[in-house]
Amino acid sequence: MSVKYGSNELLNTILSGSNDKSVRLWDIRSGQQIQLFNGHKDRVNVVEYSPFSVKNIEVINGYSNVICSGSWDNTIRFWDIRSNKNELYVLNGDDKEDNGMRCFKFVSLKRK
């Protein structure tokens, strides 16, 4: 349903969201799946490499990369790529008002 190419240190990766409710991280060079993220209850319509970093005590003096996914289940989920754990955070939409997450984009705000 959705594919996104990596940049910076994730240059050789592709992120995908699928009808099978999964988010997958792929290595372009080998064609192999690097990680699988499960948690959505419906198909994943949108995936994005997040500009956010999360302090990660498991990586010495390092930070984790974060990816995001949006689904027909009315959630946006944030995942930590390096620790390969379950989602970091979930934003829940309103099931009565929303009709699934179809797209999103990160924008940079200028500081005053």
GROMACS elastic network, one bead per residue, 0.5 to 0.9 nm:
[ bonds ]
;  ai    aj funct       b0    kb
    1    16     6  0.75942   500
    1    17     6  0.56875   500
    1    18     6  0.51704   500
    1    19     6  0.65634   500
    1    43     6  0.79560   500
    1    44     6  0.66476   500
    1    45     6  0.53076   500
    1    46     6  0.70826   500
    2    15     6  0.81233   500
    2    16     6  0.55588   500
    2    17     6  0.50134   500
    2    18     6  0.68881   500
    2    44     6  0.75091   500
    2    45     6  0.58199   500
    2    46     6  0.52000   500
    2    47     6  0.61751   500
    3    14     6  0.67992   500
    3    15     6  0.56101   500
    3    17     6  0.65255   500
    3    46     6  0.76605   500
    3    47     6  0.66949   500
    3    48     6  0.83333   500
    4    13     6  0.86343   500
    4    14     6  0.56635   500
    4    15     6  0.51397   500
    4    16     6  0.65373   500
    4    46     6  0.88557   500
    4    47     6  0.66931   500
    4    48     6  0.63954   500
    4    49     6  0.76642   500
    5    10     6  0.85310   500
    5    11     6  0.73670   500
    5    12     6  0.79126   500
    5    13     6  0.62354   500
    5    15     6  0.64381   500
    5    16     6  0.89943   500
    5    48     6  0.88510   500
    5    49     6  0.85049   500
    6     9     6  0.80035   500
    6    12     6  0.64155   500
    6    13     6  0.51660   500
    6    14     6  0.57593   500
    6    15     6  0.73171   500
    6    49     6  0.70692   500
    7    10     6  0.51339   500
    7    12     6  0.76087   500
    7    13     6  0.80083   500
    7    49     6  0.85330   500
    8    11     6  0.53039   500
    8    12     6  0.89665   500
    9    12     6  0.80017   500
   10    13     6  0.55891   500
   10    14     6  0.84433   500
   11    14     6  0.83929   500
   11    28     6  0.88764   500
   12    26     6  0.83861   500
   12    27     6  0.60086   500
   12    28     6  0.53074   500
   12    29     6  0.66853   500
   13    25     6  0.67182   500
   13    26     6  0.53494   500
   13    28     6  0.53409   500
   13    29     6  0.82115   500
   13    34     6  0.88092   500
   14    24     6  0.81925   500
   14    25     6  0.58513   500
   14    26     6  0.50665   500
   14    27     6  0.66288   500
   14    28     6  0.66169   500
   15    23     6  0.72136   500
   15    24     6  0.57709   500
   15    26     6  0.63001   500
   15    47     6  0.67632   500
   15    48     6  0.74479   500
   15    49     6  0.78988   500
   15    67     6  0.85744   500
   16    22     6  0.82225   500
   16    23     6  0.56395   500
   16    24     6  0.52318   500
   16    25     6  0.65433   500
   16    26     6  0.79414   500
   16    44     6  0.86726   500
   16    46     6  0.81902   500
   16    47     6  0.64521   500
   16    48     6  0.88561   500
   17    20     6  0.84321   500
   17    21     6  0.73709   500
   17    22     6  0.60131   500
   17    24     6  0.66280   500
   17    43     6  0.76924   500
   17    45     6  0.62628   500
   17    46     6  0.62555   500
   17    47     6  0.59573   500
   17    69     6  0.73319   500
   17    70     6  0.85734   500
   17    71     6  0.87567   500
   18    21     6  0.56966   500
   18    22     6  0.56245   500
   18    23     6  0.65910   500
   18    24     6  0.83699   500
   18    43     6  0.59080   500
   18    44     6  0.52138   500
   18    45     6  0.71120   500
   18    46     6  0.88325   500
   19    22     6  0.74052   500
   19    42     6  0.74263   500
   19    44     6  0.61570   500
   19    45     6  0.80216   500
   20    23     6  0.88638   500
   20    42     6  0.75771   500
   20    43     6  0.59659   500
   20    44     6  0.78185   500
   21    38     6  0.69964   500
   21    39     6  0.75447   500
   21    40     6  0.54896   500
   21    41     6  0.63451   500
   21    42     6  0.52311   500
   21    44     6  0.54813   500
   21    71     6  0.79454   500
   22    36     6  0.69447   500
   22    37     6  0.59098   500
   22    38     6  0.51875   500
   22    39     6  0.74031   500
   22    40     6  0.69190   500
   22    42     6  0.88146   500
   22    43     6  0.74682   500
   22    44     6  0.67087   500
   23    35     6  0.84087   500
   23    36     6  0.59774   500
   23    37     6  0.50285   500
   23    38     6  0.66150   500
   23    39     6  0.88831   500
   23    40     6  0.87515   500
   23    44     6  0.72409   500
   23    47     6  0.76923   500
   23    69     6  0.72981   500
   24    33     6  0.69109   500
   24    34     6  0.75110   500
   24    35     6  0.57460   500
   24    37     6  0.61396   500
   24    38     6  0.88290   500
   25    32     6  0.88806   500
   25    33     6  0.59720   500
   25    34     6  0.53923   500
   25    35     6  0.51531   500
   25    36     6  0.65666   500
   25    37     6  0.83987   500
   25    81     6  0.84599   500
   26    29     6  0.89772   500
   26    30     6  0.85333   500
   26    31     6  0.66317   500
   26    32     6  0.58018   500
   26    34     6  0.52007   500
   26    35     6  0.71817   500
   27    30     6  0.57130   500
   27    31     6  0.54746   500
   27    32     6  0.55116   500
   27    33     6  0.62315   500
   27    34     6  0.62536   500
   28    31     6  0.51172   500
   28    32     6  0.74428   500
   29    32     6  0.80992   500
   30    33     6  0.86516   500
   33    36     6  0.75537   500
   35    81     6  0.79301   500
   35    84     6  0.71379   500
   36    84     6  0.82673   500
   37    40     6  0.88554   500
   37    79     6  0.77400   500
   37    84     6  0.78812   500
   37    85     6  0.81809   500
   37    86     6  0.71312   500
   37    87     6  0.80293   500
   38    41     6  0.88592   500
   38    86     6  0.75956   500
   38    87     6  0.85342   500
   39    77     6  0.83936   500
   39    86     6  0.76322   500
   39    87     6  0.75573   500
   40    43     6  0.72802   500
   40    44     6  0.72775   500
   40    69     6  0.88326   500
   40    70     6  0.85183   500
   40    71     6  0.68007   500
   40    72     6  0.86021   500
   40    73     6  0.67283   500
   40    75     6  0.77102   500
   40    76     6  0.89761   500
   40    77     6  0.81080   500
   41    44     6  0.88762   500
   41    71     6  0.79877   500
   41    72     6  0.80100   500
   41    73     6  0.56670   500
   42    71     6  0.62164   500
   42    72     6  0.54772   500
   42    73     6  0.51574   500
   42    74     6  0.87988   500
   43    70     6  0.87470   500
   43    71     6  0.56618   500
   43    72     6  0.58557   500
   43    73     6  0.75217   500
   44    47     6  0.76339   500
   44    69     6  0.67723   500
   44    70     6  0.58156   500
   44    72     6  0.66228   500
   44    73     6  0.83910   500
   44   101     6  0.84362   500
   44   102     6  0.86060   500
   45    69     6  0.76523   500
   45    70     6  0.58756   500
   45    71     6  0.52491   500
   45    72     6  0.69676   500
   45   100     6  0.86228   500
   45   101     6  0.69295   500
   45   102     6  0.55617   500
   45   103     6  0.70411   500
   46    68     6  0.82361   500
   46    69     6  0.55851   500
   46    70     6  0.50810   500
   46    71     6  0.68798   500
   46   101     6  0.76367   500
   46   102     6  0.63504   500
   46   103     6  0.55507   500
   46   104     6  0.73477   500
   47    67     6  0.73885   500
   47    68     6  0.56755   500
   47    70     6  0.64614   500
   47   103     6  0.83097   500
   47   104     6  0.85391   500
   48    67     6  0.58333   500
   48    68     6  0.52515   500
   48    69     6  0.64298   500
   48    70     6  0.88642   500
   48   104     6  0.82259   500
   48   105     6  0.77293   500
   48   106     6  0.85331   500
   49    52     6  0.87563   500
   49    65     6  0.82292   500
   49    66     6  0.65810   500
   49    68     6  0.63516   500
   49    69     6  0.89595   500
   50    53     6  0.80503   500
   50    65     6  0.75853   500
   50    66     6  0.54066   500
   50    67     6  0.50091   500
   50    68     6  0.62573   500
   50    78     6  0.84014   500
   50   106     6  0.72649   500
   51    65     6  0.81728   500
   51    66     6  0.74117   500
   51    67     6  0.84598   500
   51   106     6  0.75470   500
   52    64     6  0.87565   500
   52    65     6  0.71329   500
   52    66     6  0.61695   500
   52    67     6  0.85021   500
   53    56     6  0.89339   500
   53    63     6  0.60307   500
   53    64     6  0.56431   500
   53    65     6  0.55239   500
   53    66     6  0.62214   500
   53    80     6  0.89034   500
   54    63     6  0.57273   500
   54    64     6  0.52931   500
   54    65     6  0.69709   500
   54    66     6  0.72804   500
   54    80     6  0.78833   500
   55    59     6  0.86411   500
   55    61     6  0.88083   500
   55    62     6  0.71330   500
   55    63     6  0.50742   500
   55    64     6  0.64846   500
   56    59     6  0.56728   500
   56    60     6  0.78636   500
   56    61     6  0.82416   500
   56    62     6  0.65772   500
   56    63     6  0.54932   500
   56    64     6  0.59688   500
   56    83     6  0.81437   500
   57    60     6  0.64493   500
   57    61     6  0.77758   500
   57    62     6  0.78127   500
   57    63     6  0.83772   500
   58    61     6  0.89362   500
   58    62     6  0.83867   500
   58    83     6  0.75232   500
   59    62     6  0.51823   500
   59    63     6  0.68842   500
   59    64     6  0.77966   500
   59    82     6  0.84500   500
   59    83     6  0.82829   500
   60    63     6  0.84346   500
   63    82     6  0.87204   500
   64    80     6  0.62109   500
   64    81     6  0.67482   500
   64    82     6  0.57027   500
   64    83     6  0.73870   500
   65    79     6  0.83693   500
   65    80     6  0.59019   500
   65    81     6  0.55630   500
   65    82     6  0.64681   500
   66    78     6  0.65121   500
   66    79     6  0.54891   500
   66    81     6  0.58597   500
   66    82     6  0.83522   500
   66    88     6  0.86733   500
   67    77     6  0.82742   500
   67    78     6  0.57458   500
   67    79     6  0.52460   500
   67    80     6  0.66159   500
   67    81     6  0.68397   500
   68    76     6  0.67075   500
   68    77     6  0.54717   500
   68    79     6  0.61578   500
   69    75     6  0.81293   500
   69    76     6  0.54836   500
   69    77     6  0.52852   500
   69    78     6  0.67340   500
   69    79     6  0.82347   500
   69   101     6  0.89016   500
   70    73     6  0.81468   500
   70    74     6  0.73879   500
   70    75     6  0.58281   500
   70    77     6  0.65113   500
   70   100     6  0.79625   500
   70   101     6  0.51677   500
   70   102     6  0.67898   500
   70   103     6  0.70367   500
   70   104     6  0.78477   500
   71    74     6  0.58571   500
   71    75     6  0.58448   500
   71    76     6  0.67445   500
   71    77     6  0.86265   500
   71   100     6  0.59413   500
   71   101     6  0.50583   500
   71   102     6  0.69049   500
   71   103     6  0.89112   500
   72    75     6  0.74463   500
   72    99     6  0.69389   500
   72   101     6  0.55453   500
   72   102     6  0.72831   500
   73    76     6  0.88139   500
   73    92     6  0.87028   500
   73    93     6  0.84288   500
   73    95     6  0.83625   500
   73    99     6  0.83778   500
   73   100     6  0.57152   500
   73   101     6  0.74774   500
   74    91     6  0.83969   500
   74    92     6  0.60718   500
   74    94     6  0.70434   500
   74    95     6  0.67335   500
   74    98     6  0.67789   500
   74    99     6  0.68394   500
   74   101     6  0.54513   500
   75    90     6  0.65069   500
   75    91     6  0.54796   500
   75    93     6  0.57831   500
   75   100     6  0.74599   500
   75   101     6  0.66583   500
   76    89     6  0.83988   500
   76    90     6  0.57993   500
   76    91     6  0.51011   500
   76    92     6  0.67384   500
   76    93     6  0.81613   500
   76   101     6  0.72295   500
   77    87     6  0.63040   500
   77    88     6  0.75028   500
   77    89     6  0.59265   500
   77    91     6  0.64026   500
   77    92     6  0.86890   500
   78    86     6  0.89981   500
   78    87     6  0.55336   500
   78    88     6  0.53630   500
   78    89     6  0.52238   500
   78    90     6  0.63962   500
   78    91     6  0.85195   500
   79    84     6  0.78888   500
   79    85     6  0.74189   500
   79    86     6  0.67092   500
   79    88     6  0.53198   500
   79    89     6  0.73794   500
   80    83     6  0.58579   500
   80    84     6  0.60923   500
   80    85     6  0.65170   500
   80    86     6  0.77535   500
   80    87     6  0.69022   500
   80    88     6  0.64771   500
   81    84     6  0.53875   500
   81    85     6  0.78376   500
   82    85     6  0.82972   500
   83    86     6  0.89446   500
   84    87     6  0.88999   500
   85    88     6  0.79109   500
   86    89     6  0.89815   500
   87    90     6  0.71410   500
   92    95     6  0.86649   500
   93    96     6  0.88294   500
   93    97     6  0.79600   500
   93    98     6  0.62771   500
   93    99     6  0.87196   500
   93   100     6  0.78569   500
   93   101     6  0.81696   500
   94    97     6  0.52612   500
   94    98     6  0.54101   500
   94    99     6  0.84866   500
   95    98     6  0.54981   500
   95    99     6  0.71098   500
   95   100     6  0.82148   500
   96    99     6  0.80495   500
   98   101     6  0.78547   500
   99   102     6  0.84471   500
  101   104     6  0.78748   500
